[in-house]
Amino acid sequence: MLMLSCKKATELVEKKHSFGLNRVEGFRLWLHLKMCDACHAYAQQTIMISNAMKKFMLKDQPQDLKDLKLTDEFKEKLAKQMEQEN
């Protein structure tokens, strides 16, 4: 099935920002966002909230914390856990 439900589209919006999407997921999300104003607005708000949280969390933090990144191993473990919950 090519078209996504709004629920699946919002899940992919979150996944995109946390882990990235493969080509098929990216295309399906792009197509859904082109056709669904509500999900498009959700995606835009997610970006805005994410950027605001990054600025808030990094404000007044030592420089070494600003460069903190999640390991690929942790990202994979988290992705597997999220898939099991769905």
SEBA-468804 format. One record per residue: residue in three letters; z, y, x of N, C-alpha, C, CB in turn. Coordinates in Angstrom, 3 decimals, m for minus. Atoms other than C-alpha are relative to their C-alpha. Glycine has a CB too. Layout:
REM SEBA-468804
+------+----------+----------+----------+----------+----------+----------+----------+----------+----------+----------+----------+----------+
: rest :      n_Z :      n_Y :      n_X :     ca_Z :     ca_Y :     ca_X :      c_Z :      c_Y :      c_X :     cb_Z :     cb_Y :     cb_X :
+------+----------+----------+----------+----------+----------+----------+----------+----------+----------+----------+----------+----------+
:  ALA :        Z :        Y :        X :        Z :        Y :        X :        Z :        Y :        X :        Z :        Y :        X :
...
+------+----------+----------+----------+----------+----------+----------+----------+----------+----------+----------+----------+----------+
REM end
This chain:
REM SEBA-468804
+------+----------+----------+----------+----------+----------+----------+----------+----------+----------+----------+----------+----------+
: rest :      n_Z :      n_Y :      n_X :     ca_Z :     ca_Y :     ca_X :      c_Z :      c_Y :      c_X :     cb_Z :     cb_Y :     cb_X :
+------+----------+----------+----------+----------+----------+----------+----------+----------+----------+----------+----------+----------+
:  MET :    0.000 :   m1.187 :    0.846 :    0.000 :    0.000 :    0.000 :    0.000 :    1.240 :    0.884 :    1.222 :    0.004 :   m0.958 :
:  LEU :    0.157 :   m1.171 :   m0.853 :   m1.093 :    3.307 :    1.494 :    0.959 :    1.121 :   m0.374 :   m1.421 :    0.501 :   m0.071 :
:  MET :   m0.868 :   m1.102 :    0.423 :    0.924 :    5.771 :   m0.587 :    1.474 :   m0.381 :    0.106 :   m0.331 :    0.415 :   m1.438 :
:  LEU :   m1.440 :    0.184 :   m0.125 :    4.604 :    6.146 :    0.126 :    0.715 :    0.526 :   m1.228 :    0.525 :    0.693 :    1.254 :
:  SER :   m0.879 :   m0.598 :    1.006 :    7.341 :    6.704 :   m2.402 :    0.696 :    1.181 :    0.673 :    1.052 :   m1.053 :   m0.572 :
:  CYS :   m0.728 :   m1.136 :   m0.564 :    9.320 :    9.908 :   m1.952 :    1.217 :   m0.476 :    0.794 :    0.437 :    0.968 :   m1.116 :
:  LYS :   m1.154 :    0.542 :   m0.720 :   12.323 :    7.823 :   m0.901 :   m0.416 :   m0.465 :    1.392 :    0.636 :   m1.166 :   m0.788 :
:  LYS :    0.473 :    0.489 :   m1.293 :   10.354 :    6.127 :    1.877 :   m0.469 :    1.154 :    0.874 :   m1.134 :   m1.014 :   m0.191 :
:  ALA :    0.467 :   m1.161 :   m0.764 :    8.801 :    9.454 :    2.912 :    1.178 :    0.736 :    0.637 :   m0.799 :    0.958 :   m0.909 :
:  THR :   m1.163 :   m0.694 :   m0.574 :   12.228 :   11.054 :    3.374 :    0.637 :   m0.836 :    1.103 :    1.043 :    0.312 :   m1.096 :
:  GLU :   m0.504 :    0.872 :   m1.077 :   13.348 :    8.025 :    5.409 :   m0.843 :    0.185 :    1.259 :   m0.013 :   m1.493 :   m0.443 :
:  LEU :    0.875 :   m0.177 :   m1.155 :   10.314 :    8.468 :    7.650 :    0.152 :    1.377 :    0.627 :   m1.443 :   m0.222 :   m0.401 :
:  VAL :   m0.259 :   m1.336 :   m0.541 :   11.010 :   12.197 :    8.016 :    1.192 :   m0.073 :    0.953 :    0.267 :    1.031 :   m1.146 :
:  GLU :   m1.185 :    0.132 :   m0.843 :   14.447 :   11.338 :    9.378 :   m0.283 :   m0.856 :    1.230 :    1.152 :   m0.601 :   m0.799 :
:  LYS :    0.335 :    0.872 :   m1.125 :   13.101 :    8.531 :   11.556 :   m0.852 :    0.745 :    1.024 :   m0.739 :   m1.256 :   m0.494 :
:  LYS :    0.885 :   m0.760 :   m0.887 :   10.444 :   10.846 :   12.979 :    0.808 :    0.870 :    0.946 :   m0.971 :    0.868 :   m0.814 :
:  HIS :   m0.796 :   m0.904 :   m0.825 :   13.071 :   13.279 :   14.237 :    0.951 :   m0.743 :    0.922 :    0.780 :    0.945 :   m0.876 :
:  SER :   m0.958 :    0.751 :   m0.808 :   15.375 :   10.595 :   15.599 :   m0.663 :   m0.926 :    1.010 :    0.896 :   m0.801 :   m0.895 :
:  PHE :    0.576 :    1.050 :   m0.839 :   13.068 :    7.957 :   17.032 :   m1.494 :    0.125 :    0.214 :    0.290 :   m1.322 :   m0.595 :
:  GLY :    1.447 :   m0.062 :   m0.045 :    9.450 :    8.878 :   16.436 :   m0.592 :   m1.046 :   m0.939 :   m0.508 :   m0.207 :    1.438 :
:  LEU :    0.697 :    0.911 :    0.912 :    6.887 :    7.066 :   14.294 :   m1.188 :   m0.623 :    0.707 :   m0.459 :    0.739 :   m1.278 :
:  ASN :    1.243 :    0.563 :   m0.511 :    4.079 :    4.683 :   15.067 :   m1.156 :    0.683 :   m0.740 :   m0.041 :   m1.569 :   m0.183 :
:  ARG :    1.171 :   m0.693 :    0.572 :    0.536 :    5.751 :   14.145 :   m0.133 :   m0.205 :   m1.506 :   m1.268 :   m0.479 :    0.682 :
:  VAL :    0.142 :    0.283 :    1.429 :    0.498 :    4.042 :   10.758 :    1.054 :    0.770 :   m0.796 :    0.121 :   m1.520 :   m0.271 :
:  GLU :   m1.065 :   m0.734 :    0.688 :    3.865 :    5.492 :    9.733 :   m0.295 :    1.498 :    0.001 :    1.365 :   m0.276 :    0.665 :
:  GLY :    0.308 :   m1.422 :   m0.116 :    2.823 :    8.915 :   10.993 :   m1.101 :    0.431 :   m0.956 :   m0.402 :    0.330 :    1.417 :
:  PHE :    1.100 :   m0.321 :    0.904 :   m0.438 :    8.851 :    9.045 :    0.453 :   m0.042 :   m1.454 :   m1.164 :   m0.966 :    0.215 :
:  ARG :   m0.459 :    0.136 :    1.386 :    1.210 :    7.624 :    5.849 :    0.922 :    1.163 :   m0.378 :    0.732 :   m1.348 :   m0.198 :
:  LEU :   m0.877 :   m1.137 :    0.271 :    3.891 :   10.332 :    6.129 :   m0.816 :    1.280 :   m0.125 :    1.059 :    0.147 :    1.107 :
:  TRP :    0.843 :   m1.201 :    0.048 :    1.300 :   13.023 :    6.866 :   m0.722 :    0.086 :   m1.345 :   m1.027 :   m0.006 :    1.161 :
:  LEU :    0.732 :    0.037 :    1.267 :   m0.728 :   11.955 :    3.826 :    0.928 :    0.331 :   m1.170 :   m0.648 :   m1.386 :   m0.208 :
:  HIS :   m0.946 :   m0.256 :    1.091 :    2.335 :   11.953 :    1.558 :    0.410 :    1.473 :   m0.013 :    1.251 :   m0.903 :    0.138 :
:  LEU :   m0.444 :   m1.399 :   m0.065 :    3.479 :   15.377 :    2.799 :   m1.101 :    0.965 :   m0.433 :    0.458 :    0.344 :    1.419 :
:  LYS :    1.121 :   m0.833 :    0.456 :    0.004 :   16.805 :    2.105 :   m0.085 :    0.043 :   m1.526 :   m1.322 :   m0.524 :    0.580 :
:  MET :    0.142 :    0.108 :    1.455 :    0.243 :   15.677 :   m1.512 :    1.288 :    0.304 :   m0.769 :   m0.471 :   m1.382 :   m0.354 :
:  CYS :   m1.285 :   m0.146 :    0.688 :    3.957 :   16.120 :   m2.299 :    0.737 :    1.241 :    0.499 :    0.872 :   m1.258 :    0.206 :
:  ASP :   m0.650 :   m1.250 :   m0.389 :    5.380 :   19.640 :   m2.238 :    1.499 :   m0.173 :    0.233 :   m0.233 :    1.055 :   m1.063 :
:  ALA :   m1.444 :    0.194 :   m0.139 :    8.974 :   18.426 :   m2.652 :    0.337 :   m0.631 :    1.353 :    0.536 :   m0.881 :   m1.147 :
:  CYS :   m0.266 :    0.658 :   m1.282 :    8.840 :   16.121 :    0.367 :   m0.404 :    0.897 :    1.175 :   m0.751 :   m1.343 :    0.077 :
:  HIS :    0.397 :   m0.952 :   m1.037 :    6.989 :   18.747 :    2.392 :    1.125 :    1.010 :    0.223 :   m1.320 :    0.725 :   m0.390 :
:  ALA :   m1.126 :   m0.939 :   m0.117 :    9.807 :   21.199 :    1.653 :    1.194 :   m0.679 :    0.666 :    0.404 :    0.545 :   m1.394 :
:  TYR :   m1.095 :    0.750 :   m0.616 :   12.357 :   18.507 :    2.582 :   m0.215 :   m0.118 :    1.507 :    0.122 :   m1.401 :   m0.635 :
:  ALA :    0.302 :    0.142 :   m1.424 :   10.619 :   17.941 :    5.925 :    0.223 :    1.324 :    0.732 :   m1.451 :   m0.484 :    0.198 :
:  GLN :   m0.191 :   m1.307 :   m0.615 :   10.608 :   21.673 :    6.666 :    1.484 :    0.346 :    0.101 :   m0.741 :    1.076 :   m0.797 :
:  GLN :   m1.442 :   m0.271 :   m0.006 :   14.289 :   21.996 :    5.731 :    0.709 :   m0.859 :    1.039 :    0.604 :   m0.253 :   m1.392 :
:  THR :   m0.596 :    0.889 :   m0.989 :   15.138 :   19.014 :    7.929 :   m0.162 :    0.575 :    1.405 :   m0.634 :   m1.397 :   m0.083 :
:  ILE :    0.247 :   m0.621 :   m1.305 :   13.558 :   20.723 :   10.929 :    0.916 :    1.198 :    0.188 :   m1.479 :    0.428 :    0.137 :
:  MET :   m0.833 :   m1.198 :   m0.085 :   15.396 :   23.966 :   10.192 :    1.472 :   m0.359 :    0.195 :   m0.169 :    0.852 :   m1.260 :
:  ILE :   m1.400 :    0.424 :   m0.115 :   18.759 :   22.207 :    9.741 :    0.254 :   m0.630 :    1.370 :    0.362 :   m1.001 :   m1.127 :
:  SER :   m0.155 :    0.640 :   m1.301 :   18.247 :   20.109 :   12.871 :    0.082 :    1.038 :    1.118 :   m1.160 :   m0.963 :    0.258 :
:  ASN :   m0.021 :   m1.059 :   m1.015 :   17.468 :   23.190 :   14.965 :    1.284 :    0.808 :   m0.061 :   m1.198 :    0.924 :   m0.173 :
:  ALA :   m1.247 :   m0.751 :    0.151 :   20.463 :   25.054 :   13.550 :    1.186 :   m0.796 :    0.533 :    0.231 :    0.366 :   m1.472 :
:  MET :   m1.097 :    0.841 :   m0.483 :   22.773 :   22.116 :   14.280 :   m0.006 :   m0.110 :    1.525 :   m0.089 :   m1.394 :   m0.624 :
:  LYS :    0.091 :    0.055 :   m1.461 :   21.495 :   21.847 :   17.848 :    0.569 :    1.270 :    0.611 :   m1.461 :   m0.202 :    0.452 :
:  LYS :   m0.518 :   m1.270 :   m0.511 :   22.196 :   25.532 :   18.413 :    1.510 :    0.092 :   m0.172 :   m0.677 :    1.174 :   m0.705 :
:  PHE :   m1.431 :   m0.045 :    0.269 :   25.632 :   25.240 :   16.823 :    0.766 :   m0.936 :    0.934 :    0.277 :   m0.367 :   m1.457 :
:  MET :   m0.700 :    0.990 :   m0.818 :   26.597 :   22.091 :   18.716 :   m0.029 :    0.356 :    1.484 :   m0.612 :   m1.375 :   m0.209 :
:  LEU :    0.136 :   m0.318 :   m1.419 :   25.393 :   23.431 :   22.057 :    0.593 :    1.351 :    0.375 :   m1.446 :   m0.031 :    0.388 :
:  LYS :   m0.574 :   m1.314 :   m0.258 :   26.913 :   26.868 :   21.672 :    1.342 :   m0.167 :    0.708 :    0.169 :    0.801 :   m1.319 :
:  ASP :   m1.251 :   m0.007 :   m0.752 :   29.697 :   27.453 :   24.188 :    0.342 :   m1.351 :    0.612 :    1.121 :    0.438 :   m0.889 :
:  GLN :   m0.232 :    1.288 :   m0.648 :   29.261 :   23.978 :   25.696 :   m0.380 :    0.109 :    1.474 :   m0.812 :   m1.133 :   m0.699 :
:  PRO :    0.410 :    0.021 :   m1.407 :   29.140 :   23.301 :   29.432 :   m1.450 :   m0.466 :    0.125 :    0.933 :   m0.919 :    0.824 :
:  GLN :    1.420 :    0.307 :   m0.186 :   25.573 :   22.967 :   30.765 :   m0.271 :   m1.496 :    0.037 :   m0.504 :    0.636 :    1.275 :
:  ASP :    0.272 :    1.426 :   m0.110 :   25.940 :   19.238 :   31.501 :   m0.064 :   m0.681 :   m1.369 :    1.061 :   m0.664 :    0.858 :
:  LEU :    0.083 :    0.560 :    1.346 :   26.480 :   18.521 :   27.776 :   m1.300 :    0.387 :   m0.698 :    1.188 :    0.457 :   m0.830 :
:  LYS :    1.261 :   m0.429 :    0.613 :   23.361 :   20.463 :   26.847 :   m1.148 :   m0.926 :    0.385 :   m0.330 :    1.438 :    0.413 :
:  ASP :    1.053 :    0.896 :   m0.478 :   21.278 :   17.980 :   28.848 :    0.244 :   m1.448 :   m0.409 :   m0.113 :    0.091 :    1.507 :
:  LEU :   m0.345 :    1.349 :    0.425 :   22.879 :   14.927 :   27.192 :   m1.100 :   m0.581 :   m0.881 :    1.339 :   m0.002 :   m0.747 :
:  LYS :    1.054 :    0.684 :    0.756 :   20.294 :   12.450 :   25.870 :    0.489 :   m1.387 :   m0.381 :   m1.322 :   m0.088 :    0.824 :
:  LEU :   m0.303 :    1.368 :    0.401 :   20.596 :    9.192 :   23.949 :   m0.870 :   m0.957 :    0.810 :   m0.227 :   m0.199 :   m1.528 :
:  THR :    0.777 :    0.987 :   m0.748 :   19.526 :    6.142 :   25.917 :   m0.950 :   m0.730 :   m0.947 :    0.936 :   m1.009 :    0.720 :
:  ASP :    0.950 :    0.773 :    0.800 :   16.547 :    4.116 :   24.721 :    0.678 :   m1.226 :   m0.597 :   m1.210 :   m0.422 :    0.853 :
:  GLU :   m0.723 :    1.176 :    0.494 :   18.861 :    1.109 :   24.391 :    0.817 :    0.354 :   m1.244 :    0.924 :   m0.569 :    1.103 :
:  PHE :   m0.791 :   m0.425 :    1.155 :   21.156 :    3.032 :   22.026 :   m0.903 :    0.289 :   m1.194 :    0.837 :    1.244 :    0.347 :
:  LYS :    0.940 :   m0.309 :    1.078 :   18.177 :    4.278 :   19.985 :   m0.524 :   m1.285 :   m0.651 :   m1.175 :    0.843 :    0.538 :
:  GLU :    0.492 :    1.262 :    0.539 :   16.826 :    0.736 :   19.622 :    1.071 :   m0.698 :   m0.832 :   m0.467 :   m0.915 :    1.131 :
:  LYS :   m1.105 :    0.632 :    0.718 :   20.226 :   m0.597 :   18.566 :    0.225 :    0.698 :   m1.340 :    1.293 :    0.031 :    0.848 :
:  LEU :   m0.185 :   m0.764 :    1.227 :   20.600 :    2.184 :   16.006 :   m1.141 :   m0.247 :   m0.985 :    0.107 :    1.491 :    0.318 :
:  ALA :    1.158 :    0.258 :    0.868 :   17.075 :    1.611 :   14.653 :    0.107 :   m1.382 :   m0.650 :   m1.317 :    0.107 :    0.807 :
:  LYS :   m0.164 :    1.344 :    0.559 :   17.759 :   m2.111 :   14.214 :    1.071 :   m0.016 :   m1.087 :    0.361 :   m1.001 :    1.106 :
:  GLN :   m1.081 :   m0.057 :    0.978 :   20.987 :   m1.357 :   12.402 :   m0.478 :    0.678 :   m1.288 :    1.217 :    0.748 :    0.583 :
:  MET :    0.527 :   m0.700 :    1.170 :   19.189 :    1.087 :   10.079 :   m0.947 :   m0.903 :   m0.784 :   m0.723 :    1.291 :    0.424 :
:  GLU :    0.930 :    0.911 :    0.682 :   16.494 :   m1.510 :    9.309 :    0.739 :   m1.075 :   m0.768 :   m0.947 :   m0.647 :    1.002 :
:  GLN :   m0.784 :    1.036 :    0.666 :   19.116 :   m4.101 :    8.425 :    0.641 :    0.526 :   m1.274 :    1.072 :   m0.539 :    0.937 :
:  GLU :   m0.646 :   m0.592 :    1.162 :   20.726 :   m1.703 :    5.953 :   m0.979 :    0.226 :   m1.131 :    0.660 :    1.304 :    0.374 :
:  ASN :    1.004 :   m0.253 :    1.049 :   17.445 :   m1.171 :    4.061 :   m0.423 :   m1.239 :   m0.644 :   m1.195 :    0.696 :    0.539 :
+------+----------+----------+----------+----------+----------+----------+----------+----------+----------+----------+----------+----------+
REM end
